[in-house]
Amino acid sequence: RQHEGPRRVKRAWVIPPISVSENHKRIPHLLVQIKSDKQQPGGVIYSIKGPGVDEEPLGIFSIDKFSGKVFLNAMLDREENDRFRLKAFALDLGGVTLEDPTDLEIIVVDQNDNRPLFRQDVFTGSVVEGAEPGTCVMTVDATDADDPDTDNAVLQYSILEQGTTGMFSINATTGEICTAQPGLDRETVGVYNLTVQAADMSGDGLTTTATAVIYLEDINDNPPEFTKEEFSMEVEEQAAGVDVGKVLVHDKDLAGSPNWLAKFTILEGDPEGAFAIRTDPHTNDGVISVAKVGPGAAGGALAGGAMAQLTCGPSRQPLDHEVRDRFELTVSVQNERPLEPSAPASPRALATVRVRVRDVNEAPIFRENPRRVSVLEGTPPGTPITTYTASDPDTRQLQTLTYALLYDPADWLQLDPHAGTVRTKRELLHPSAFLQGGWYIALVLARDDAEPPLSATGTLSIEILEVNDHAPLLQPPAGVVCGRPGRGGTLLLGATDDDRPPHGAPFHFHLSPQHPQLARNWSITRFNGEGCSPAAMGGAEGPRSPHAPLAVTHAVLAVLVELPEGPYSLPLLLRDSGTPPQERQQLLNLSVCHCGRDGTCEDGVLAATTAGAGITLGALMVILGSVVLLLLLAGLGAARGRGRRRALRKGLLQRSQDDMRDNILNYNEQGGGEEDQDAYDINQLRHPELFSPRARPPVRRDTPLSSATPPAPRKLPSSPSDIEDFINEGLEAADSDPSVPPYDTALIYDYEGSGSVASPLSSIVSSLTDEDQDYDYLSEWGPRFRRLADLYG
């Protein structure tokens, strides 16, 4: 195949760019004529396509299809379209392409038809007053829509108007505004309004303007000053915390700023600190007020039926016209912030304030408040206690004070309304529910006769001093000891006293000096120590009640020689430690029992009385009188006894769980209660193992003390069916016993206490029938319950 050599290619038709000025007004305007090199006999048909022809914006350009002339049909705007790129076509009459399409570019030439535009109408900036020249404040800037590559968009800035001072200048190229001269003073001119201009064509073209607002920031370059040199005001005496008046100031600095806020000081004329001064935050004036009075005066107040006492300490005294009726104060003022160094130096502003104190009626004053006095208990009515008076501060006014009792809860006092003398109205008792720690509190009211009257309250604290007016009381008044010296032959004695210390313990125990023969068989030695158990001393009595009084000291009664069994009455002499001492002779009822090897009483040999059951001397006299009465009324007593036996027999048969003993007791008589440790020892219920199982249980306290030998115990019934006969026999034996008092005999009652120290025994009666109840545990309750254990166990 033959190699083809290079061929000459004909250059395609090329149309150079066409320039046309925007805003051309001669329409239509011939832009260019295109022509193809391939002319046909029948001619060539030309066409153009692209933006401005068949694309938006439509109809701007057109072409004569036979001559190829391109026309501009509308005005152009370079800011909308700066150039158009079209395609030109050449076709024969049959529509066949003669030439490849070629580019036709139309360039829109810029004209200066747009003014510069500032980015905002008002520019805002600030600068401190007194700023140095050259301190830049802000920058203003503008834009131009014309071609940035031409002078049409080159801008230049200038200040058209700023007043006559010329304090600011502007950079013509960047638009930056700076200070041009010193002397900016906010107090003279606080705001500057500048009119700035931007012009294109380097300042020779189109122009536009805007406003630049420059605020001067305040500095503390002006001190505050008083509006005048002297101020006058007045205030009532006794006023506290009230405003007296104002001192006026002015400050040229910005109102409300720290540079404007004033601070006042009282320099002279008020050494006691009677006045205070503060700044009004709204007006910046100084407000002079009377300083608040601290807890200077003491007083009492009645609230809810109780007295509240106010204590006091040293503090400022209130204004008193009688002491000082006028003040002359020197007041200074300055700013909260210090002055700027650049501010001119000036002395601190001073003013004189004259304050007059007006005289008003003042309430009376108790100089001694509270008043404390002491009175012996038992002081008779009408005894003067004290004279409690007040003073009237109004020395320049003639006034009379009267007094009255405002608070006297026990109605113990009477008060002279004119002299203020307080006397006892009735005997002052101790102890009393109206005493607080031995003190009786009353309130005294003092009132003047002014119009309107004023009053004051004083607190009267009366200490009721203890008087030794009670002798000690033997506690307990009875006991049980073994009749053998040594172990078991001792008994711990105690005493109580209603007097408070130092008129109570320690107590002194002695055998009665009227019976010196007692010293042959008995001895008493001092034994101090509260809560000591008699069992620890070898005695037959159990531990003391935990509710025993605290003011108790003890002594030990000891047997010196072996004594026969039976009851004994020992007269003892008890004396307290008061001033003067009080003493009392009392009987100690003792039962001497036969001692076993371990020092405890053997079973069956106890006397009729027990450790917790005793009869005082007065009770013994009542019993003797009752015996005489019983002999005179034997017939009547027998009839009443038969009636009571029938009622008692019926009651005992219905209550099988009642206490049964070998002799019949009067259960409708009250004993000493659960806290009466002299009658029943609760510790035997708690610790039955500590007591001898062979010891005979004690009988009731209301059994009379007798020197007769106790009857031997009767044989227990062999079966429950014989219980009724057993009870009837015991009742008959009791009726025939001359040592037992009749039913109308005065009985002995003891204080029962305020609570139970025994554990609950409800389980004993928890069953409805005897068959449902297990009584085996009775054998574990000690010798006092041995008989019930034998009957029901």
Residue pairs with C-beta under 8 A, 6 or more apart in sequence:
10 37
12 99
12 100
12 102
13 34
13 35
13 36
13 37
13 90
13 99
13 102
14 102
15 32
15 34
15 88
15 102
15 103
15 104
17 105
17 106
17 107
18 31
18 32
18 70
18 104
18 105
18 106
18 107
19 106
19 107
19 108
19 109
20 29
20 31
20 72
20 76
20 106
20 107
20 108
20 109
21 76
21 108
21 109
21 111
22 75
22 76
22 77
22 78
22 108
22 109
22 110
22 111
22 113
23 75
23 76
23 77
23 111
23 113
24 72
24 75
24 76
25 75
27 72
27 73
27 74
27 75
28 62
28 71
28 72
28 73
29 71
29 72
30 69
30 70
30 71
30 72
31 61
31 70
31 71
31 72
31 106
32 69
32 70
32 104
33 67
33 68
33 69
33 70
34 46
34 63
34 68
34 70
34 88
34 90
34 102
34 104
35 68
36 44
36 46
36 68
36 90
36 98
36 99
37 99
38 44
38 90
38 98
38 99
40 92
40 93
40 98
42 92
42 93
43 66
43 93
44 66
44 68
44 90
44 91
44 92
44 98
45 65
45 66
45 90
45 91
45 92
45 93
45 95
46 63
46 64
46 65
46 66
46 67
46 68
46 88
46 89
46 90
46 91
47 63
47 65
47 88
47 89
47 91
48 61
48 63
48 70
48 86
48 87
48 88
48 89
48 104
49 55
49 86
49 87
49 89
50 84
50 85
50 86
50 87
50 104
51 57
51 81
51 84
51 85
51 86
52 58
52 59
52 60
52 61
52 81
52 84
52 86
52 106
53 59
53 60
53 61
53 62
53 86
57 74
57 81
59 73
59 74
60 72
60 73
60 74
60 76
60 84
61 70
61 71
61 72
61 73
61 84
61 86
61 106
62 70
62 71
62 73
63 69
63 70
63 71
63 88
64 71
70 104
76 108
77 108
78 108
78 109
78 110
78 111
78 146
78 147
79 114
79 145
79 146
81 108
82 107
82 108
82 110
82 147
83 105
83 106
83 107
83 108
84 105
84 106
84 108
85 103
85 104
85 105
85 106
86 103
86 104
86 105
86 106
87 101
87 102
87 103
87 104
88 101
88 102
88 103
88 104
89 97
89 99
89 101
90 97
90 98
90 99
91 97
91 98
92 98
110 146
110 147
110 150
110 152
111 146
111 152
112 146
112 150
112 151
112 152
112 200
112 201
112 205
112 206
113 146
114 144
114 145
114 146
114 152
114 200
114 206
115 144
115 200
115 206
115 207
115 208
116 142
116 143
116 144
116 155
116 198
116 199
116 200
116 206
116 207
116 208
117 142
117 143
117 144
117 145
117 208
118 140
118 141
118 142
118 196
118 198
118 208
118 209
118 210
119 141
119 142
119 143
120 210
121 210
121 211
122 210
122 211
122 212
122 213
123 138
123 140
123 196
123 210
123 211
123 212
123 213
124 138
124 212
124 213
124 214
124 215
125 137
125 138
125 177
125 212
125 213
125 214
125 215
126 137
126 214
126 215
126 216
126 217
127 135
127 137
127 179
127 184
127 214
127 215
127 216
127 217
128 184
128 216
128 217
128 219
129 184
129 185
129 186
129 187
129 216
129 217
129 218
129 219
129 221
130 182
130 183
130 184
130 185
130 219
130 221
130 340
130 342
131 179
131 184
132 179
132 182
133 178
133 179
133 180
133 181
133 182
134 178
134 179
135 178
135 179
136 176
136 177
136 178
136 179
137 168
137 177
137 178
137 179
137 214
138 176
138 177
138 212
138 214
139 174
139 175
139 176
139 177
140 157
140 170
140 175
140 177
140 196
140 198
140 210
140 212
141 175
142 155
142 157
142 175
142 198
142 208
142 210
144 152
144 153
144 155
144 200
145 153
146 152
146 153
146 200
147 153
151 200
151 201
151 202
151 205
152 200
152 201
152 205
153 200
154 200
154 201
154 202
155 198
155 199
155 200
156 172
156 173
156 198
156 199
156 202
156 203
157 170
157 171
157 172
157 173
157 174
157 175
157 196
157 197
157 198
158 170
158 172
158 196
158 197
158 199
158 203
159 168
159 169
159 170
159 177
159 194
159 195
159 196
159 197
160 195
160 196
160 197
160 209
161 194
161 195
162 168
162 192
162 193
162 194
162 195
163 192
165 181
165 189
166 180
166 181
167 179
167 180
167 181
167 183
167 184
167 192
168 177
168 178
168 179
168 180
168 192
168 194
168 214
169 177
169 178
169 179
169 180
170 176
170 177
170 178
170 196
171 177
171 178
172 203
175 196
175 198
177 194
177 196
177 212
177 214
184 216
185 216
186 216
186 217
186 218
186 219
186 254
187 221
187 222
187 252
187 253
189 216
190 215
190 216
191 213
191 214
191 215
191 216
192 213
192 214
192 216
193 211
193 212
193 213
193 214
194 211
194 212
194 213
194 214
195 209
195 210
195 211
195 212
196 209
196 210
196 211
196 212
197 207
197 208
197 209
198 207
198 208
198 209
198 210
199 205
199 206
199 207
199 208
200 206
200 207
218 253
218 254
218 257
218 259
218 260
219 253
219 259
219 340
219 342
219 343
220 253
220 258
220 259
220 335
220 337
220 338
220 339
220 340
220 343
221 253
221 339
221 340
221 342
221 343
221 344
222 251
222 252
222 253
222 259
222 343
223 251
223 334
223 335
223 339
223 343
223 346
223 348
223 349
224 249
224 250
224 251
224 260
224 262
224 284
224 333
224 334
224 335
224 349
225 249
225 250
225 251
225 333
225 349
226 247
226 248
226 249
226 333
226 349
226 350
226 351
227 248
227 249
227 250
228 248
228 351
229 350
229 351
229 352
230 351
230 352
230 353
230 354
231 245
231 246
231 247
231 351
231 352
231 353
231 354
232 353
232 354
232 356
233 244
233 245
233 288
233 353
233 354
233 355
233 356
234 244
234 355
234 356
234 357
234 358
235 242
235 244
235 290
235 319
235 355
235 356
235 357
235 358
236 319
236 357
236 358
236 360
237 318
237 319
237 320
237 321
237 357
237 358
237 359
237 360
237 362
238 318
238 319
238 320
238 360
238 362
239 290
239 318
239 319
240 290
240 291
240 292
240 293
240 318
241 289
241 290
241 291
241 292
242 289
242 290
243 287
243 288
243 289
244 275
244 288
244 289
244 290
244 355
245 287
245 288
245 353
245 355
246 280
246 283
246 285
246 286
246 287
246 288
247 264
247 277
247 285
247 286
247 288
247 331
247 333
247 351
247 353
248 285
249 262
249 284
249 285
249 286
249 333
249 349
250 284
251 259
251 260
251 262
251 284
251 335
253 259
253 260
253 335
254 260
255 284
258 335
258 336
258 337
259 335
259 337
260 284
260 335
261 279
261 281
261 284
261 335
261 336
261 337
262 279
262 284
262 285
262 286
262 333
262 334
262 335
262 336
263 279
263 333
263 334
263 335
263 336
264 277
264 278
264 279
264 286
264 331
264 332
264 333
265 277
265 331
265 332
265 333
266 275
266 276
266 277
266 329
266 330
266 331
267 330
267 331
267 332
267 350
268 329
268 330
269 327
269 328
269 329
269 330
269 353
270 327
270 329
272 316
272 317
273 291
273 316
274 290
274 291
274 316
274 319
274 327
275 288
275 289
275 290
275 291
275 327
275 329
275 355
276 288
276 289
276 290
276 291
277 286
277 287
277 288
277 289
277 331
278 286
278 287
278 289
279 285
279 286
279 287
280 286
280 287
286 331
286 333
288 329
288 331
288 353
288 355
290 319
291 316
293 315
293 316
293 317
293 318
294 313
294 315
294 316
295 310
295 311
295 312
295 313
295 315
296 312
296 314
296 315
296 316
296 317
296 318
297 312
297 365
297 369
298 309
298 310
298 311
298 312
298 369
298 370
298 459
299 310
299 366
299 369
299 456
299 457
299 458
299 459
300 307
300 308
300 309
300 310
300 369
300 370
300 407
300 443
300 457
300 458
300 459
301 307
301 308
301 310
301 457
302 308
302 406
302 407
302 443
307 407
307 441
307 443
307 459
309 370
309 441
309 459
319 357
320 357
320 362
320 393
321 357
321 358
321 359
321 360
321 396
322 359
322 393
322 394
322 395
322 396
324 357
325 356
325 357
325 359
326 354
326 355
326 356
326 357
327 354
327 355
327 357
328 352
328 353
328 354
328 355
329 352
329 353
329 354
329 355
330 350
330 351
330 352
330 353
331 350
331 351
331 352
331 353
332 348
332 349
332 350
332 351
333 348
333 349
333 351
334 348
334 349
359 394
359 396
361 394
361 397
361 448
361 450
361 452
361 454
362 392
362 393
362 394
362 454
363 393
363 448
363 454
363 455
363 456
364 390
364 391
364 392
364 393
364 401
364 446
364 447
364 448
364 454
364 455
364 456
365 390
365 391
365 392
365 393
365 456
366 388
366 390
366 444
366 446
366 456
366 457
366 458
367 390
367 391
368 458
369 458
369 459
370 458
370 459
370 460
370 461
371 386
371 388
371 458
371 459
371 460
371 461
372 461
372 463
373 385
373 386
373 460
373 461
373 462
373 463
374 462
374 463
374 465
375 383
375 385
375 424
375 428
375 462
375 463
375 464
375 465
376 464
376 465
376 467
377 428
377 429
377 430
377 464
377 465
377 466
377 467
377 469
378 427
378 428
378 429
378 467
378 469
379 424
379 427
379 428
380 424
380 427
381 423
381 424
381 425
381 426
381 427
382 423
382 424
383 423
383 424
384 421
384 422
384 423
385 413
385 422
385 423
385 424
385 462
386 421
386 422
386 460
387 419
387 420
387 421
387 422
388 403
388 420
388 422
388 444
388 458
388 460
389 401
389 403
389 419
389 420
389 446
390 401
390 403
390 420
390 446
390 456
390 458
392 399
392 401
392 448
394 448
394 450
397 450
399 448
399 449
399 450
400 448
400 449
401 446
401 447
401 448
401 449
402 417
402 418
402 446
402 447
402 449
403 415
403 416
403 417
403 418
403 420
403 444
403 445
403 446
403 447
404 415
404 417
404 444
404 445
404 447
405 413
405 414
405 415
405 442
405 443
405 444
405 445
406 443
406 444
406 445
406 457
407 441
407 442
407 443
408 442
408 443
409 434
409 441
409 442
410 432
410 434
410 440
411 425
411 426
412 424
412 425
412 426
412 428
412 434
412 440
412 442
413 422
413 423
413 424
413 425
413 442
414 422
414 423
414 424
414 425
415 421
415 422
415 423
415 444
416 422
416 423
420 444
420 446
422 442
422 444
422 460
428 440
428 462
428 464
430 438
430 464
430 466
430 500
432 440
432 464
434 440
435 464
438 463
438 464
438 466
438 500
439 461
439 462
439 463
439 464
440 461
440 462
440 463
440 464
441 459
441 460
441 461
441 462
442 459
442 460
442 462
443 457
443 458
443 459
443 460
444 457
444 458
444 459
444 460
445 455
445 456
445 457
445 458
446 455
446 456
446 457
446 458
447 453
447 454
447 455
448 454
448 455
466 499
466 500
466 501
466 503
467 499
467 503
468 499
468 503
468 576
468 578
468 579
468 580
468 581
468 582
469 499
469 582
470 497
470 498
470 499
470 503
470 576
470 582
471 497
471 574
471 575
471 576
471 582
471 583
471 584
472 495
472 496
472 497
472 504
472 507
472 574
472 575
472 576
472 582
472 583
472 584
473 495
473 496
473 497
473 574
473 584
473 586
474 493
474 494
474 495
474 572
474 574
474 586
474 588
475 494
475 495
475 496
475 548
475 549
475 552
476 494
476 541
476 611
476 612
476 614
476 677
476 678
477 586
477 587
477 588
477 589
477 614
477 616
477 678
478 588
478 589
478 590
478 591
478 609
478 610
478 611
478 612
478 613
478 614
478 615
478 678
479 491
479 493
479 534
479 539
479 540
479 541
479 557
479 588
479 589
479 590
479 591
479 611
479 614
480 491
480 539
480 540
480 541
480 590
480 591
480 592
480 593
480 601
480 606
480 607
480 609
480 610
480 611
480 698
481 488
481 489
481 490
481 491
481 539
481 540
481 557
481 559
481 590
481 591
481 592
481 593
482 488
482 489
482 540
482 559
482 592
482 593
482 594
482 595
482 599
482 600
482 601
483 489
483 559
483 562
483 563
483 564
483 565
483 592
483 593
483 594
483 595
484 559
484 562
484 595
484 599
485 558
485 559
485 560
485 561
485 562
486 538
486 599
487 538
487 599
488 538
488 539
488 540
488 595
488 598
488 599
488 600
489 538
489 558
489 559
489 595
489 599
490 537
490 538
490 539
490 556
490 557
490 558
490 559
491 534
491 537
491 539
491 541
491 556
491 557
491 558
491 590
492 527
492 532
492 533
492 534
492 537
492 539
492 541
492 554
492 555
492 556
492 557
493 509
493 524
493 554
493 555
493 556
493 557
493 572
493 588
494 544
494 548
494 552
494 553
494 554
494 555
495 505
495 507
495 509
495 552
495 553
495 574
496 549
496 551
496 552
497 503
497 504
497 505
497 507
497 551
497 576
499 576
499 578
499 582
501 551
502 577
502 578
502 579
503 576
503 577
503 578
503 579
503 582
504 551
504 576
504 577
504 578
505 551
505 552
505 553
505 576
505 577
506 528
506 553
506 577
507 552
507 553
507 555
507 574
507 575
507 576
507 577
508 526
508 574
508 575
508 576
508 577
509 524
509 526
509 555
509 572
509 573
509 574
510 524
510 572
510 573
510 574
510 575
511 518
511 519
511 522
511 524
511 570
511 571
511 572
511 573
512 518
512 570
512 571
512 572
512 573
512 585
513 573
514 571
515 571
518 570
518 571
520 560
520 561
521 559
521 560
521 561
521 563
522 557
522 558
522 559
522 560
522 570
523 557
523 558
523 560
524 555
524 556
524 557
524 558
524 572
525 555
525 556
525 558
526 553
526 555
527 537
527 553
527 554
527 555
527 556
528 553
528 554
529 553
529 554
530 548
530 550
530 552
530 553
530 554
531 544
531 548
532 544
532 554
533 542
533 543
533 544
534 540
534 541
534 542
534 543
534 544
534 611
535 541
535 542
535 543
535 690
537 556
538 599
539 611
540 593
540 600
540 601
540 611
540 695
541 611
541 612
541 681
542 611
542 677
542 681
542 682
542 683
542 684
542 690
542 691
543 683
544 677
545 675
545 677
545 682
545 753
545 757
546 757
547 675
547 753
547 754
547 755
547 757
557 570
557 588
559 592
563 592
564 592
565 592
565 593
565 594
565 605
565 607
566 591
566 592
566 607
566 707
566 709
567 589
567 590
567 591
567 592
567 607
567 608
567 609
567 705
567 706
567 707
568 589
568 590
568 591
568 592
569 587
569 588
569 589
569 590
569 705
570 587
570 588
570 590
571 585
571 586
571 587
571 588
572 585
572 586
572 587
572 588
573 583
573 584
573 585
574 583
574 584
574 585
574 586
575 581
575 582
575 583
576 582
576 583
586 616
586 617
587 616
587 617
587 620
588 614
589 609
589 614
589 615
589 705
590 609
591 606
591 607
591 608
591 609
591 610
591 611
592 607
593 601
593 602
593 605
593 606
593 607
594 601
594 602
594 605
595 601
595 602
596 602
596 692
596 694
598 692
600 691
600 692
600 695
601 692
601 695
601 696
602 692
602 694
602 695
603 692
603 693
603 694
603 695
603 696
603 783
604 696
604 713
605 696
606 695
606 696
606 698
606 710
607 710
608 699
608 703
608 704
608 705
608 706
608 710
609 615
609 698
609 699
609 701
609 703
609 705
610 698
610 699
610 701
611 678
611 681
611 698
612 672
612 676
612 677
612 678
612 679
612 680
612 681
612 698
612 701
613 678
613 679
613 698
613 699
613 700
613 701
613 702
613 703
614 678
614 701
614 705
615 623
615 704
615 705
615 748
616 748
619 746
619 748
620 705
622 745
622 746
623 704
623 741
623 745
623 746
626 741
626 742
626 744
626 745
626 746
627 738
627 741
629 742
629 744
630 637
630 741
630 742
630 745
633 742
637 742
637 743
638 735
640 743
641 735
641 742
641 743
644 743
645 728
645 731
645 735
648 664
648 731
649 724
649 727
649 728
649 731
652 658
652 727
653 724
656 770
657 764
657 765
657 770
658 667
659 667
659 788
660 723
660 727
660 787
660 788
660 791
661 699
661 787
662 711
662 713
662 714
662 730
662 787
663 699
663 711
663 730
663 733
663 734
664 727
664 730
664 731
664 734
665 699
665 700
665 702
665 703
666 702
666 743
669 702
669 747
670 747
670 749
671 679
671 680
671 700
671 701
671 702
671 749
671 750
672 678
672 679
672 701
672 749
672 750
672 751
672 752
673 750
673 751
673 752
673 753
674 680
674 682
674 752
674 753
674 755
674 756
674 757
674 758
675 751
675 752
675 753
675 754
675 755
675 756
675 757
676 701
676 750
676 751
676 752
676 753
678 701
678 750
679 700
679 701
679 750
680 784
682 757
682 758
683 690
684 690
684 691
684 781
684 782
684 783
684 784
685 758
685 759
685 781
685 782
686 759
688 780
688 781
688 782
691 782
691 783
692 783
693 782
693 783
693 786
694 783
695 783
696 783
697 782
697 783
697 784
697 785
697 786
697 787
698 784
701 748
701 750
702 747
702 748
703 740
704 739
704 740
704 741
706 739
708 739
711 733
714 726
714 729
714 730
716 726
716 787
716 790
716 791
717 723
717 725
717 726
717 791
720 791
723 791
734 740
764 773
766 773
767 773
770 792
775 788
775 789
775 792
775 793
776 789
776 793
778 785
778 788
778 789
778 792
778 793
779 785
779 786
779 789
779 793
781 789
